[in-house]
Amino acid sequence: MDTLSYKTKSANAATVDKQWVVVDAQAAVLGRLASEVAKILRGKTKPSFTPHVDCGDNVIVINSDKIRLTGNKMNEKVYVRHTGYPGGQRISTPKMLMAKSSTILIEKAVRGMLPKNRLGRQLYGNLYVYEGAEHPHVAQQPKSITL
């Protein structure tokens, strides 16, 4: 038996193969889109996945203004944050966030699905969300995928 063919290869920053990917969010459900994007950012779709290395792809999400939420979540779902001062609890709904910018919804959903450590913060930097169908990353020649 040839034991050399069974060696486990761990990726590192020098050997990782990072690509650029475009995901169209038109008519996509927020949670389902966010979980797939988080998997791609983390690198779990690659055979060379290593848990402690940023081996995922750079993801560009377009048409974030056409995202949808099922049921009555647009009005009833609640995002809670605290300012740090007494009585500083602030509540917002997806409808209120969409009025500001629709990119916030996708960014919050994906960020919640990434690890809560320094690797997760690094992976979050590989996410680019845009409201329209245009994006400024044409020079990277991203490949389009459908989810």
Buried (B, 14 or more C-beta within 10 A) or exposed (E): EEEEEEEEEEBEEEEBEEBBBBBBBEEBBBBEBBEBBBBBBBBEBBEEBBEEBBBBBBBBBBBBBBBEBEEEBBEEBEBEEEEEEEEEEEEBBBEEBBEEEBBBBBBBBBBEBBBEEEBBEBBBEBBBBBBEEEBEEEEBEBEEBEB
